[in-house]
Amino acid sequence: MRVVIQRVSSASVSNEIAESNSINHGMLILLGIEIRDTEDEIEYLTGKIARLRIFDDEQGVMNRSLIDINGEILVISQFTLHAETRKGNRPSYIKAARPEQAIPLYEQFIKSLEKLTGKEVKAGWFGAHMEVKLVNDGPVTLIIDSLNKE
């Protein structure tokens, strides 16, 4: 699994069919699920995300976690995070998990974050065309890949 985490002042997602979901101060998480991913990656990533100290303390130092600030979370599925671009100019998405594998992992990822943070996690709609809006706070943007723990 690969996530792009953006610290945000606000973020929202909408599509032409459903109502929009929005958050205030917290994290916008783009989640890409790869064919090699299992439930083990969920535990690693959600634990890391919940404890990640990317929010300012009283001295303006990034020393507080999402839990510490009682922040909100918006999760968007993003299969394009696993694009291969080495050959040619058209990305290949062969490493991205198919919906029958990805949807249960996506849903479990959200439930795990809710359990760890004690808050409702807002989300987009798997496989839908969405419009995402955000105000990046900082900007602070991180990429974490569960198969490449750095």
Secondary structure, DSSP 8 states (H G I E B T S, - for coil): -EEEEEEEEEEEEE-SSS--EEESSEEEEEEE-BTT--HHHHHHHHHHHHH---EE-TTS-EEE-HHHHT-EEEEEE-GGGG-B-SSSSS-B-TTB--HHHHHHHHHHHHHHHHHHHSS--EE--TTS--EEEEEEEEEEEEEEETTS--
